[in-house]
């Protein structure tokens, strides 16, 4: 298993009930598989799953991005402007 740290930003912190979590996934797992685990653990986030912005390190990534041990994943709600 590899370990990934997930940080929740903005109101995602409230939905998760915590600012971050450390999760374990199988080697070679993709963001989509991590996201399924996150939504299982934090079901209040499910309504937002199609509009989440996901970054690994400092770059936004797609669901098929392969994770590595020690990656830092950040979840952001949709950007709003005004």
N, C-alpha and C positions, 0 to 999 in steps of 0.2 A: 504494500500500500504506500501511497505518497500522501504527504500532508500539504494542504492548501489553506491559506488564511483568507477569509472572506470579510471584507469591510462593507458595512451598510451605510449609505449616505442619505442625507435629508430625511424625509419621512419614512424611508425604508428602515431606519433605526427603530422607529416606533412600531412598525409592522413586525419586525423581527423580535422586538423586545430587548435588544442588545446592540451595541455598536459594531461588534465583530464576532466571528466564530471561526474555529479551526475544524476543518473537515478532512476526512481521509477518503481517498478514491483509489481505484485500481490504477496501476501504471498504464499510461496510454489513454486514460480517460479524456474525454473532450468536455468543453464547457457545457454542452447540452446535458451531459450525464451529471455533472456537478450541479447544474441548475435543477434537475429533477430531484436530487437529494436535498437541496436547499428548500424547495417548495414542499417537500414531504415534512421536513423539520420545522418550517415556518409557514404554515398554510395560509396565514393572513396575507402573504405576498402573492398568492396565486393570481388574483385579479390583475396584477401588474406584469405578469410574465411576458406578455407580448410587446410591452413597451419599455422594458428594462434596457439600460445601457450598461454594457459589461466591459470592463477594462482588465487587462492582465499587465501588471507593472504600470506603465504610463501610456499604453496604447489600447484603444478600443479593439475588441476582437469579436469574431463571429462564433456561432455555436459549435462549429466544427474544429475550432482551435484546440490542439492537444496540450494538456496541462503537464507541467513538470513539478517535481518535488520542490516545495518551498515557494511556489508561485504565490503572489499576492493578487487576489481578485477583488475588484471593487464593483459594487452594484449601485447604479445611479438611477433615479427616476427620470422620466422624460424632461428634457430641457424646456423651460418656458421663458418666453420673452414678453416684452411689453412696450 
